[in-house]
Amino acid sequence: MKHYIIGILAAILFLSPCKGFGNTSSPKQISEWRKDAAQGSAKAQFHLGGMYFNGEGVPQNYAEALKWYSLAAQQGFADAQFNIGTMYYKGQGVPQSYAEALKWYRLAAQHGMALAQSNIGGMYDKGEGVPQNYAEALKWYRLAAQQGWAMAQYNLGWMYYAGRGVPQNYAAALKWYSLAARQGMTLAQSNLGTMYAKGQGVPQNYAKSLKWFHLAAQQGSAKALFSLGVMNYNGQGVQKNYAEALRFFRLAAQHGDTQARIVLERLGEH
């Protein structure tokens, strides 16, 4: 029985629009935002956009959200530019358009916004609104990753692991996965567990593999739960423990892992 082969999607876009800077949407606060927005405050305009987008204190209204975000964006407010990009990406209150999304993400990225840089990387990675270009994806992921954005660090790790847009380099993959994993990113933790188990870019180390699989499993990773089952079944880093292996296989299956279900069927355990 082998460890789970890493096959994670390279680009997972974080597309939830940024909310306002505060959680207060009382009538008094809304009145103050309207007053400040009318006087040209980009921050207040952004707040009003978020209020309408999320339906906080007012009925949800994407058209009004876009209106206020646009006023803030015209003043160079990066969060508003990003949110407009997200609305075009998802087609929220506007016709869906990857080209328009990319345009607004670029404006936000010019302000150094890591989230926008990461999303641009994802769009080049998947060929959304632009021809697929792994080299460009790598460039944008790196910019966001260097600012500590965990998703970009993970994606950069995957690019090095898979050799997409760059020569395959397990050591570099391990570096970027490690940075994302230390921020609690489940996919990176699970992939680190696999690399330590297989000795990819690092000496094989079952103790470290178990550590990362356990961290990912605690966050509900089906892949990590399955891998813990494999390690207990094979006695890798732990004494062989059939009962414990079954427990992890069952947990993985409960989390939707197909391979765990197949293993349980082959073992005659349902």
Contacts in CASP RR format, 6 or more apart in sequence:
PFRMAT RR
TARGET T0000
AUTHOR 0000-0000-0000
METHOD contacts of the structure
MODEL  1
MKHYIIGILAAILFLSPCKGFGNTSSPKQISEWRKDAAQGSAKAQFHLGG
MYFNGEGVPQNYAEALKWYSLAAQQGFADAQFNIGTMYYKGQGVPQSYAE
ALKWYRLAAQHGMALAQSNIGGMYDKGEGVPQNYAEALKWYRLAAQQGWA
MAQYNLGWMYYAGRGVPQNYAAALKWYSLAARQGMTLAQSNLGTMYAKGQ
GVPQNYAKSLKWFHLAAQQGSAKALFSLGVMNYNGQGVQKNYAEALRFFR
LAAQHGDTQARIVLERLGEH
1 230 0 8 1.000
1 233 0 8 1.000
1 234 0 8 1.000
1 263 0 8 1.000
2 230 0 8 1.000
3 194 0 8 1.000
3 197 0 8 1.000
3 198 0 8 1.000
3 227 0 8 1.000
3 230 0 8 1.000
4 194 0 8 1.000
4 223 0 8 1.000
4 226 0 8 1.000
4 227 0 8 1.000
4 230 0 8 1.000
4 259 0 8 1.000
5 194 0 8 1.000
6 161 0 8 1.000
6 191 0 8 1.000
6 194 0 8 1.000
8 158 0 8 1.000
8 187 0 8 1.000
8 191 0 8 1.000
10 122 0 8 1.000
10 125 0 8 1.000
10 137 0 8 1.000
10 155 0 8 1.000
10 158 0 8 1.000
10 159 0 8 1.000
10 162 0 8 1.000
10 164 0 8 1.000
11 121 0 8 1.000
11 122 0 8 1.000
11 123 0 8 1.000
11 125 0 8 1.000
11 126 0 8 1.000
11 137 0 8 1.000
11 155 0 8 1.000
12 151 0 8 1.000
12 154 0 8 1.000
12 155 0 8 1.000
12 187 0 8 1.000
13 89 0 8 1.000
13 118 0 8 1.000
13 119 0 8 1.000
13 122 0 8 1.000
13 123 0 8 1.000
14 115 0 8 1.000
14 118 0 8 1.000
14 119 0 8 1.000
14 151 0 8 1.000
15 86 0 8 1.000
15 89 0 8 1.000
15 90 0 8 1.000
15 119 0 8 1.000
16 86 0 8 1.000
17 50 0 8 1.000
17 53 0 8 1.000
17 82 0 8 1.000
17 83 0 8 1.000
17 86 0 8 1.000
17 87 0 8 1.000
18 79 0 8 1.000
18 82 0 8 1.000
18 83 0 8 1.000
18 115 0 8 1.000
19 50 0 8 1.000
19 54 0 8 1.000
20 46 0 8 1.000
20 47 0 8 1.000
20 50 0 8 1.000
20 51 0 8 1.000
20 79 0 8 1.000
21 43 0 8 1.000
21 46 0 8 1.000
21 47 0 8 1.000
22 47 0 8 1.000
25 51 0 8 1.000
25 56 0 8 1.000
25 57 0 8 1.000
25 58 0 8 1.000
30 48 0 8 1.000
30 51 0 8 1.000
30 57 0 8 1.000
30 58 0 8 1.000
32 44 0 8 1.000
33 44 0 8 1.000
33 47 0 8 1.000
33 48 0 8 1.000
33 51 0 8 1.000
34 44 0 8 1.000
34 48 0 8 1.000
35 44 0 8 1.000
36 43 0 8 1.000
36 44 0 8 1.000
37 44 0 8 1.000
37 45 0 8 1.000
37 47 0 8 1.000
37 48 0 8 1.000
37 68 0 8 1.000
37 71 0 8 1.000
40 71 0 8 1.000
40 75 0 8 1.000
42 71 0 8 1.000
42 72 0 8 1.000
42 75 0 8 1.000
42 76 0 8 1.000
42 77 0 8 1.000
42 80 0 8 1.000
43 72 0 8 1.000
43 77 0 8 1.000
45 68 0 8 1.000
45 69 0 8 1.000
45 71 0 8 1.000
45 72 0 8 1.000
45 75 0 8 1.000
45 77 0 8 1.000
45 80 0 8 1.000
46 68 0 8 1.000
46 69 0 8 1.000
46 72 0 8 1.000
46 77 0 8 1.000
46 79 0 8 1.000
46 80 0 8 1.000
48 64 0 8 1.000
48 68 0 8 1.000
49 64 0 8 1.000
49 65 0 8 1.000
49 67 0 8 1.000
49 68 0 8 1.000
49 69 0 8 1.000
49 72 0 8 1.000
49 80 0 8 1.000
49 83 0 8 1.000
50 56 0 8 1.000
50 65 0 8 1.000
50 68 0 8 1.000
50 69 0 8 1.000
50 83 0 8 1.000
51 57 0 8 1.000
51 58 0 8 1.000
52 58 0 8 1.000
52 60 0 8 1.000
52 61 0 8 1.000
52 62 0 8 1.000
52 64 0 8 1.000
52 65 0 8 1.000
52 68 0 8 1.000
53 60 0 8 1.000
53 62 0 8 1.000
53 65 0 8 1.000
53 69 0 8 1.000
53 83 0 8 1.000
53 92 0 8 1.000
54 60 0 8 1.000
55 61 0 8 1.000
58 64 0 8 1.000
62 87 0 8 1.000
62 92 0 8 1.000
62 93 0 8 1.000
62 94 0 8 1.000
63 93 0 8 1.000
65 83 0 8 1.000
65 87 0 8 1.000
66 84 0 8 1.000
66 87 0 8 1.000
66 93 0 8 1.000
66 94 0 8 1.000
69 80 0 8 1.000
69 83 0 8 1.000
69 84 0 8 1.000
69 87 0 8 1.000
70 80 0 8 1.000
70 84 0 8 1.000
72 79 0 8 1.000
72 80 0 8 1.000
73 80 0 8 1.000
73 81 0 8 1.000
73 84 0 8 1.000
73 104 0 8 1.000
73 107 0 8 1.000
76 107 0 8 1.000
76 111 0 8 1.000
78 107 0 8 1.000
78 108 0 8 1.000
78 111 0 8 1.000
78 112 0 8 1.000
78 113 0 8 1.000
78 116 0 8 1.000
79 108 0 8 1.000
79 113 0 8 1.000
81 104 0 8 1.000
81 105 0 8 1.000
81 107 0 8 1.000
81 108 0 8 1.000
81 111 0 8 1.000
81 116 0 8 1.000
82 104 0 8 1.000
82 105 0 8 1.000
82 108 0 8 1.000
82 113 0 8 1.000
82 115 0 8 1.000
82 116 0 8 1.000
84 104 0 8 1.000
85 100 0 8 1.000
85 101 0 8 1.000
85 103 0 8 1.000
85 104 0 8 1.000
85 105 0 8 1.000
85 108 0 8 1.000
86 92 0 8 1.000
86 101 0 8 1.000
87 93 0 8 1.000
87 94 0 8 1.000
88 94 0 8 1.000
88 96 0 8 1.000
88 97 0 8 1.000
88 98 0 8 1.000
88 100 0 8 1.000
88 101 0 8 1.000
88 104 0 8 1.000
89 96 0 8 1.000
89 98 0 8 1.000
89 101 0 8 1.000
89 119 0 8 1.000
90 96 0 8 1.000
91 97 0 8 1.000
94 100 0 8 1.000
98 123 0 8 1.000
98 128 0 8 1.000
98 129 0 8 1.000
98 130 0 8 1.000
99 129 0 8 1.000
101 123 0 8 1.000
101 128 0 8 1.000
101 129 0 8 1.000
102 120 0 8 1.000
102 123 0 8 1.000
102 128 0 8 1.000
102 129 0 8 1.000
102 130 0 8 1.000
105 116 0 8 1.000
105 119 0 8 1.000
105 120 0 8 1.000
105 123 0 8 1.000
106 116 0 8 1.000
106 120 0 8 1.000
108 115 0 8 1.000
108 116 0 8 1.000
109 116 0 8 1.000
109 117 0 8 1.000
109 120 0 8 1.000
109 140 0 8 1.000
109 143 0 8 1.000
112 143 0 8 1.000
112 147 0 8 1.000
114 143 0 8 1.000
114 144 0 8 1.000
114 147 0 8 1.000
114 148 0 8 1.000
114 149 0 8 1.000
114 152 0 8 1.000
115 144 0 8 1.000
115 149 0 8 1.000
117 140 0 8 1.000
117 141 0 8 1.000
117 143 0 8 1.000
117 144 0 8 1.000
117 147 0 8 1.000
117 149 0 8 1.000
117 152 0 8 1.000
118 140 0 8 1.000
118 141 0 8 1.000
118 144 0 8 1.000
118 149 0 8 1.000
118 151 0 8 1.000
118 152 0 8 1.000
118 155 0 8 1.000
120 140 0 8 1.000
121 136 0 8 1.000
121 137 0 8 1.000
121 139 0 8 1.000
121 140 0 8 1.000
121 141 0 8 1.000
121 144 0 8 1.000
121 152 0 8 1.000
121 155 0 8 1.000
122 128 0 8 1.000
122 137 0 8 1.000
122 140 0 8 1.000
122 141 0 8 1.000
122 155 0 8 1.000
123 129 0 8 1.000
123 130 0 8 1.000
124 130 0 8 1.000
124 132 0 8 1.000
124 133 0 8 1.000
124 134 0 8 1.000
124 136 0 8 1.000
124 137 0 8 1.000
124 140 0 8 1.000
125 132 0 8 1.000
125 134 0 8 1.000
125 137 0 8 1.000
125 141 0 8 1.000
125 155 0 8 1.000
125 164 0 8 1.000
126 132 0 8 1.000
127 133 0 8 1.000
130 136 0 8 1.000
134 159 0 8 1.000
134 164 0 8 1.000
134 165 0 8 1.000
134 166 0 8 1.000
135 165 0 8 1.000
135 166 0 8 1.000
137 155 0 8 1.000
137 159 0 8 1.000
137 164 0 8 1.000
137 165 0 8 1.000
138 156 0 8 1.000
138 159 0 8 1.000
138 164 0 8 1.000
138 165 0 8 1.000
138 166 0 8 1.000
140 152 0 8 1.000
141 152 0 8 1.000
141 155 0 8 1.000
141 156 0 8 1.000
141 159 0 8 1.000
142 152 0 8 1.000
142 156 0 8 1.000
143 152 0 8 1.000
144 151 0 8 1.000
144 152 0 8 1.000
145 152 0 8 1.000
145 153 0 8 1.000
145 155 0 8 1.000
145 156 0 8 1.000
145 176 0 8 1.000
145 179 0 8 1.000
148 179 0 8 1.000
148 183 0 8 1.000
150 179 0 8 1.000
150 180 0 8 1.000
150 183 0 8 1.000
150 184 0 8 1.000
150 185 0 8 1.000
150 188 0 8 1.000
151 180 0 8 1.000
151 185 0 8 1.000
153 176 0 8 1.000
153 177 0 8 1.000
153 179 0 8 1.000
153 180 0 8 1.000
153 183 0 8 1.000
153 185 0 8 1.000
153 188 0 8 1.000
154 176 0 8 1.000
154 177 0 8 1.000
154 180 0 8 1.000
154 185 0 8 1.000
154 187 0 8 1.000
154 188 0 8 1.000
154 191 0 8 1.000
156 176 0 8 1.000
157 172 0 8 1.000
157 173 0 8 1.000
157 175 0 8 1.000
157 176 0 8 1.000
157 177 0 8 1.000
157 180 0 8 1.000
158 164 0 8 1.000
158 173 0 8 1.000
158 191 0 8 1.000
159 165 0 8 1.000
159 166 0 8 1.000
160 166 0 8 1.000
160 168 0 8 1.000
160 169 0 8 1.000
160 170 0 8 1.000
160 172 0 8 1.000
160 173 0 8 1.000
160 176 0 8 1.000
161 168 0 8 1.000
161 170 0 8 1.000
161 173 0 8 1.000
161 177 0 8 1.000
161 191 0 8 1.000
162 168 0 8 1.000
163 169 0 8 1.000
166 172 0 8 1.000
170 195 0 8 1.000
170 200 0 8 1.000
170 201 0 8 1.000
170 202 0 8 1.000
171 201 0 8 1.000
171 202 0 8 1.000
173 195 0 8 1.000
173 200 0 8 1.000
173 201 0 8 1.000
174 192 0 8 1.000
174 195 0 8 1.000
174 200 0 8 1.000
174 201 0 8 1.000
174 202 0 8 1.000
177 188 0 8 1.000
177 191 0 8 1.000
177 192 0 8 1.000
177 195 0 8 1.000
178 188 0 8 1.000
178 192 0 8 1.000
180 187 0 8 1.000
180 188 0 8 1.000
181 188 0 8 1.000
181 189 0 8 1.000
181 192 0 8 1.000
181 212 0 8 1.000
181 215 0 8 1.000
184 215 0 8 1.000
184 219 0 8 1.000
186 216 0 8 1.000
186 219 0 8 1.000
186 220 0 8 1.000
186 221 0 8 1.000
186 224 0 8 1.000
187 216 0 8 1.000
187 221 0 8 1.000
189 212 0 8 1.000
189 213 0 8 1.000
189 215 0 8 1.000
189 216 0 8 1.000
189 219 0 8 1.000
189 221 0 8 1.000
189 224 0 8 1.000
190 212 0 8 1.000
190 213 0 8 1.000
190 216 0 8 1.000
190 221 0 8 1.000
190 223 0 8 1.000
190 224 0 8 1.000
190 227 0 8 1.000
192 208 0 8 1.000
192 209 0 8 1.000
192 212 0 8 1.000
193 208 0 8 1.000
193 209 0 8 1.000
193 210 0 8 1.000
193 211 0 8 1.000
193 212 0 8 1.000
193 213 0 8 1.000
193 216 0 8 1.000
193 224 0 8 1.000
193 227 0 8 1.000
194 200 0 8 1.000
194 209 0 8 1.000
194 227 0 8 1.000
195 201 0 8 1.000
195 202 0 8 1.000
196 202 0 8 1.000
196 204 0 8 1.000
196 205 0 8 1.000
196 206 0 8 1.000
196 208 0 8 1.000
196 209 0 8 1.000
196 212 0 8 1.000
197 204 0 8 1.000
197 206 0 8 1.000
197 209 0 8 1.000
197 227 0 8 1.000
197 231 0 8 1.000
197 236 0 8 1.000
198 204 0 8 1.000
199 205 0 8 1.000
206 231 0 8 1.000
206 236 0 8 1.000
206 237 0 8 1.000
206 238 0 8 1.000
207 237 0 8 1.000
209 227 0 8 1.000
209 231 0 8 1.000
209 236 0 8 1.000
209 237 0 8 1.000
210 228 0 8 1.000
210 231 0 8 1.000
210 237 0 8 1.000
210 238 0 8 1.000
212 224 0 8 1.000
213 224 0 8 1.000
213 227 0 8 1.000
213 228 0 8 1.000
213 231 0 8 1.000
214 224 0 8 1.000
214 228 0 8 1.000
215 224 0 8 1.000
216 223 0 8 1.000
216 224 0 8 1.000
217 224 0 8 1.000
217 225 0 8 1.000
217 228 0 8 1.000
217 248 0 8 1.000
217 251 0 8 1.000
220 255 0 8 1.000
221 255 0 8 1.000
222 252 0 8 1.000
222 255 0 8 1.000
222 256 0 8 1.000
222 257 0 8 1.000
222 260 0 8 1.000
223 252 0 8 1.000
223 257 0 8 1.000
225 248 0 8 1.000
225 249 0 8 1.000
225 251 0 8 1.000
225 252 0 8 1.000
225 255 0 8 1.000
225 257 0 8 1.000
225 260 0 8 1.000
226 248 0 8 1.000
226 249 0 8 1.000
226 252 0 8 1.000
226 257 0 8 1.000
226 259 0 8 1.000
226 260 0 8 1.000
226 263 0 8 1.000
228 248 0 8 1.000
229 244 0 8 1.000
229 245 0 8 1.000
229 247 0 8 1.000
229 248 0 8 1.000
229 249 0 8 1.000
229 252 0 8 1.000
230 236 0 8 1.000
230 245 0 8 1.000
231 237 0 8 1.000
231 238 0 8 1.000
232 238 0 8 1.000
232 240 0 8 1.000
232 241 0 8 1.000
232 242 0 8 1.000
232 244 0 8 1.000
232 245 0 8 1.000
232 248 0 8 1.000
233 240 0 8 1.000
233 242 0 8 1.000
233 245 0 8 1.000
234 240 0 8 1.000
235 241 0 8 1.000
238 244 0 8 1.000
246 264 0 8 1.000
246 267 0 8 1.000
246 269 0 8 1.000
249 260 0 8 1.000
249 263 0 8 1.000
249 264 0 8 1.000
249 267 0 8 1.000
249 269 0 8 1.000
250 260 0 8 1.000
250 264 0 8 1.000
250 269 0 8 1.000
252 259 0 8 1.000
252 260 0 8 1.000
253 260 0 8 1.000
253 261 0 8 1.000
253 264 0 8 1.000
264 270 0 8 1.000
END
